[in-house]
Amino acid sequence: MPIDLRGRPIFITGASSGIGEATASACAAAGMPVAIAARRSDRLADVAREITAEGGTAHTYALDVADAPACREAVADAAAR
């Protein structure tokens, strides 16, 4: 039985390329608002533009997952949205 994911938010790291980018695109296409994070802010912005051009919602966070305070701040911000 398929699960309706529309409106269910998700936070994805490594979203500037590869599996992370593909996951973000697929989740957005399923109607999920996505919060996407990666170190490469320029590429992350490109991914967000692609998602919004397809009708999705994306918020970007340029960060390194090794930076725990930055991760906590990004997750808190995404949750508030």
C-alpha positions as CSV (number, residue, x, y, z in Angstrom):
1,M,0.0,0.0,0.0
2,P,1.5,3.4,-1.0
3,I,2.1,6.0,1.7
4,D,1.0,9.5,1.0
5,L,4.1,11.7,1.8
6,R,2.6,15.0,0.7
7,G,3.3,17.8,3.2
8,R,5.6,15.6,5.3
9,P,8.9,17.5,5.7
10,I,12.3,15.9,5.4
11,F,15.9,17.1,6.0
12,I,18.5,15.6,3.6
13,T,22.2,16.0,3.9
14,G,24.7,15.6,1.0
15,A,22.0,17.0,-1.3
16,S,24.3,18.8,-3.7
17,S,24.9,15.7,-5.8
18,G,24.5,12.0,-6.2
19,I,22.2,10.0,-4.0
20,G,21.4,13.0,-1.8
21,E,20.3,15.1,-4.7
22,A,18.3,12.3,-6.2
23,T,16.6,11.7,-2.9
24,A,15.8,15.4,-2.5
25,S,14.3,15.5,-6.0
26,A,12.2,12.4,-5.5
27,C,10.9,13.5,-2.1
28,A,10.0,16.9,-3.5
29,A,8.2,15.3,-6.4
30,A,6.2,13.2,-3.9
31,G,5.0,16.5,-2.4
32,M,7.4,16.7,0.6
33,P,8.8,20.0,1.6
34,V,12.6,19.4,1.7
35,A,15.3,21.0,3.7
36,I,18.6,20.3,1.9
37,A,22.1,20.6,3.2
38,A,25.6,20.3,1.8
39,R,29.0,22.0,1.9
40,R,28.7,23.2,-1.8
41,S,26.3,26.1,-1.5
42,D,26.5,26.9,-5.2
43,R,25.4,23.4,-6.2
44,L,22.9,23.3,-3.4
45,A,21.3,26.5,-4.8
46,D,21.1,24.8,-8.2
47,V,19.3,21.8,-6.7
48,A,16.8,24.0,-4.9
49,R,16.1,26.0,-8.1
50,E,15.4,22.7,-9.9
51,I,13.1,21.5,-7.1
52,T,11.1,24.8,-7.1
53,A,10.9,24.9,-10.9
54,E,9.2,21.6,-10.7
55,G,6.7,23.0,-8.1
56,G,8.4,21.7,-5.0
57,T,9.5,23.5,-1.8
58,A,13.2,23.5,-0.8
59,H,15.1,25.4,1.9
60,T,18.9,25.3,1.7
61,Y,21.5,25.0,4.5
62,A,25.2,25.3,3.6
63,L,27.0,23.3,6.3
64,D,29.4,20.5,7.1
65,V,27.8,17.7,9.0
66,A,31.0,17.5,11.1
67,D,29.9,20.9,12.6
68,A,27.4,19.8,15.3
69,P,26.3,23.3,16.3
70,A,25.6,24.2,12.7
71,C,23.6,21.1,12.2
72,R,21.5,21.7,15.4
73,E,20.9,25.3,14.2
74,A,19.9,24.1,10.7
75,V,17.5,21.4,12.0
76,A,15.9,23.9,14.4
77,D,15.4,26.4,11.6
78,A,13.9,23.8,9.3
79,A,11.6,22.5,12.0
80,A,10.4,26.1,12.6
81,R,9.5,26.5,8.9
